[in-house]
Amino acid sequence: GAVVSQHPSWVICKSGTSVKIECRSLDFQATTMFWYRQFPKQSLMLMATSNEGSKATYEQGVEKDKFLINHASLTLSTLTVTSAHPEDSSFYICSARDLGGSGANVLTFGAGSRLTVL
Amino acid sequence: DAKTTQPNSMESNEEEPVHLPCNHSTISGTDYIHWYRQLPSQGPEYVIHGLTSNVNNRMASLAIAEDRKSSTLILHRATLRDAAVYYCIPISNFGNEKLTFGTGTRLTIIP
């Protein structure tokens, strides 16, 4: 089945540094990827929709200059948290759909990246 | 976006069936009903999806109301490994609409 690989699975960084999270679709082409963040005991919150070759669409309240999304190829999308602060500490999850398959737009999720900003 | 309503939490005894309900009264005619579950500290995983007819797979069964405004995920024999948060979400087979999740149902399995 479709697999989405997300790295790193966890990262600890100092306040003010930038962190990049990668999301790769391993056996399918993902024209669209979704980025979510999740706080403890809460649901997934959609941050942005990433489209290959074009600018990402950010949800209201999500700063595009803070959370840089690049989707330069059909198999790779990256999320960069710039100048991270402790309040950015969260669980970040990407997902993609294999539109070319017979899975009726089944979402495949990465394993998630836990970011801790000190 | 179609809004979904699920109970915040449910409990079930191990090895008993579990019925997880979801209301999606504003679902459009082209939306499939998808279910995903999220184990602790992991990304969500696909469980099952359907359009109109009931569906079965190795993980679960999906019962869809005739008017498609609600559905029920059925775990036939719950195990401790089924403890997770279960999300239902209508997803169109066309286009790239944004996919937002509701609060989901936190399922606790009692040994």
Interface residues (C-beta under 8 A of the other chain):
Chain A: V4 Q6 T31 T32 F34 Y36 S43 L44 L46 T49 N51 T57 E59 F91 I93 S95 A104 N105 V106 L107 T108 F109 G110 A111 G112 R114
Chain B: Y32 H34 Y36 Q38 S41 Q42 G43 P44 E45 Y46 H49 L51 V85 Y87 I91 S92 N93 N96 K98 L99 T100 F101 G102 T103 G104
